[in-house]
Amino acid sequence: LIKTPYAFPSDGRAMLLVRYGDSWAGHIMAGGDGASTDGTGDEDIEFRCAPGDPYSVTVQKQEQRGPTLRLAIITNDKILDVGKTEAQYGCVSLSGTC
């Protein structure tokens, strides 16, 4: 995983965009690899995901209150998936193919 300021991912990679104002924790599985990650606030996380590779991402809010947690997964040419939650300790799960 590479945490970066927003930029389009390179070929064979995807980027998880986390948009949230408080603490969160998550897990990314892609291309046979998995990694846990956490943070506070907005983050962009690049990960390996070659065309045809399956991916699965889950991110959970770490507190009861707080703003909407929004996720997006992008490649260098398209948006693969988006999701959001407003629930207390809410969780967003996204899965698909790069």
C-alpha positions in Angstrom: 0.0 0.0 0.0 1.2 3.5 -0.8 -0.5 6.5 0.9 -0.2 9.4 -1.4 -1.7 12.8 -2.1 -4.4 12.5 -4.8 -3.0 11.5 -8.2 -4.1 8.9 -10.7 -2.6 5.4 -10.1 -0.1 4.0 -12.5 -0.8 1.0 -14.8 -1.6 -2.2 -13.0 -2.6 -0.4 -9.8 -5.7 1.1 -8.4 -6.4 3.7 -5.7 -8.8 3.7 -2.8 -10.0 7.2 -2.0 -11.2 7.6 1.6 -13.2 10.7 2.4 -14.0 11.1 6.0 -13.4 13.7 8.8 -12.5 11.3 11.7 -10.7 8.0 12.4 -11.3 4.9 10.2 -9.7 1.5 9.8 -9.8 -0.9 6.9 -8.5 -3.9 4.9 -7.6 -4.2 1.2 -7.3 -7.5 -0.7 -6.2 -7.4 -4.3 -4.1 -9.5 -6.6 -3.7 -12.2 -3.9 -2.3 -9.8 -1.4 -3.9 -8.2 1.7 -3.1 -5.4 4.0 -4.7 -3.5 6.8 -4.7 0.3 7.0 -6.0 3.1 9.2 -6.0 6.8 9.3 -7.7 10.0 10.3 -9.3 12.2 7.6 -9.1 11.9 3.9 -6.5 9.6 2.3 -5.6 8.2 -1.1 -4.1 4.7 -1.0 -2.6 3.1 -4.1 -2.5 -0.7 -4.3 -1.5 -3.4 -6.9 -4.5 -4.5 -9.0 -3.8 -5.6 -12.5 -6.6 -5.8 -15.1 -8.7 -8.9 -14.3 -7.5 -9.1 -10.6 -10.3 -9.3 -8.0 -10.3 -6.7 -5.2 -12.2 -6.4 -1.9 -12.1 -3.4 0.4 -13.7 -2.8 3.7 -13.4 0.4 5.7 -15.2 1.2 9.1 -15.7 4.4 11.0 -14.1 4.2 14.4 -16.7 6.3 16.4 -20.4 6.6 16.8 -20.8 10.1 15.4 -19.1 11.8 12.6 -19.7 12.7 9.0 -20.5 10.4 6.1 -17.7 7.9 5.2 -17.3 7.8 1.5 -15.1 5.5 -0.6 -14.2 5.2 -4.2 -11.9 2.9 -6.1 -10.3 4.2 -9.3 -7.9 3.1 -11.9 -6.0 5.4 -14.3 -9.0 5.5 -16.7 -12.2 4.8 -14.7 -14.1 4.6 -11.5 -14.5 1.0 -10.4 -16.8 1.4 -7.4 -18.2 3.8 -4.9 -19.9 3.5 -1.5 -20.9 5.5 1.6 -22.3 5.1 5.1 -23.8 7.5 7.6 -24.3 4.9 10.3 -22.7 4.9 13.7 -19.5 2.8 13.5 -20.6 2.3 9.9 -18.8 0.0 7.4 -18.4 0.2 3.7 -17.4 -2.9 1.7 -16.6 -2.7 -2.0 -15.6 -5.6 -4.3 -15.1 -6.3 -8.0 -12.5 -6.8 -10.7 -9.8 -4.3 -11.8 
